[in-house]
Structure formats: C-alpha cells, structure tokens
Amino acid sequence: MKRLPIGTFVNMATIAVGSMIGLMLQQVLPDNIQAVVFQALALGILIIGVQMALKLKDEMLLIFIFSLMLGGILGEILGVKLFLDSCEIWINNNFYFFEQKRVSEGLIAAFVLFCASPITIVGAIEEGFQNKRELLLIKSLLDGITAVALASSYGAGGVLVCIIPMLFIQGGITLLAGIFKDLFAQLFTKNIIALISGVGGALLIALALKILVKEELVVANLLPALLVVILLSWGYNRLKVRV
C-alpha cells in the first residue's frame, strides 16, 4: 500500500514559515547586525560540514574523492553554476521582496542541509517502511529553525526553492520505499548514507570557506557529486559481491 509523504509535507511547511520569518528579520535588522549573523551562519555551516564529513570510514575515501572529482566534471559540463545564476536573476527580477545577492549560495546551503543529510534519507525510509514520522517531524522543526537563519542571511528565495527538490527527493524516497521495501533496504545501506553525508559535508565546507575566505570556489558545479556518489557506491557494492 502506498504511503503519502505526510512528513515531507510538514517539513515543507516549516521551511516555508521559517523562510518568511527570516525574510522579516532581514528587513528589520541593520546591515552591521546582518553581517555578523552572516559570518556566524558561515561558521555554523562549516562545523556542520565537518561533522557530516567525519562520518566517512577509511575504506570509503576513494569513492568519496572520485565522487567529488567526477561530480565536479559533470557539473562543469552541465553548467550547474550558470543554471543557478540564471535562477538567481529570475528570482530577483520576478520577486522583488526576495531580492538578495547570494540567492544561489543560499540555495546550495539549503539543498544540502534539507535534502542531503542522513536524517533526510533515514526519516523518509522509516516513513515509507513503517509509517513512522517521528524522525521527519524532528527534522521539520530543525529545518524550520535553519530556514530562519538561512533566509535572514541569504534571502528567502533560494531557501524556498529547495522545497521543490525536497518534495521529489524526500517524498519520493518515502513513496518508493513503501513500494520496494527489500530493494531500498539493499540500496541505502549505512555506508552509502555515510558517503552521501560525507559528500554533502564537503560541499558545506567549501561553501563556508567561500564565504569566510572570500575565495572563488565553484561550489555549485560540485552538486552532481551527490548523485555520482550513490552510483559509484552501488557499483562498488555489486562488484564486491561478485568478487
């Protein structure tokens, strides 16, 4: 029986509310306070990224490195950064109240935090398997608070856009996990979830360094690494079984 992704719907609602609160705070806070909040958020993103990356075991490092390399190459070929830059221009031109120079950076941070964390995958699978939503409800509360911080620093546009991929990724995992229980139990092992978390952590670290050190790191083009790491992990596991 198919299970509706209720946990994801709640999660989307908390992010929307958090984004609106963050947008209001952005309009109220003076520029010097916004600058301090922005730097503090960058440090927080850095620490979260390090914590996510530290979940990797030594045997996963090779897949992790190749995922970032191949993902970066794929991102350059597909022009992910150019696409996000065009999204930023479109949002600023059509939604003046979301206007912010760092829309694409906010979108990257929100996407990794909301859609590529271990709690996203585990919570969605739990809801699909057993109709348990406790983990996703906790995630919803945390994401709502995070959305306030992100929207107050980056603007609400990029944060709100992440609701769309969340519906497809998190909600899709819930629906598919309910239909293909055995397959999902085999595909999303602890090691694969740790690898996804590690790659997401690396992206957050790169994003934080770009903000704090003001280096021109092309973080956006590394986003395909989140898909590449899944494919490489599945391929490695199948090869291991055959050998």
RAGIPE-V73637 format. One record per run of one state. SS is the DSSP state (h for helix, s for strand, l for the rest). FROM is the first residue (numbers start at 1). LEN is the number of residues. Records with the same first field share a line. If there is no record, write none. Layout:
# RAGIPE-V73637
SS->FROM-LEN + FROM-LEN
This chain:
# RAGIPE-V73637
l->1-5 + 29-2 + 54-4 + 79-1 + 95-1 + 99-4 + 116-2 + 131-3 + 155-1 + 180-1 + 188-2 + 213-7 + 223-2 + 243-1
h->6-23 + 31-23 + 58-21 + 80-15 + 96-3 + 103-13 + 118-13 + 134-21 + 156-24 + 181-7 + 190-23 + 220-3 + 225-18
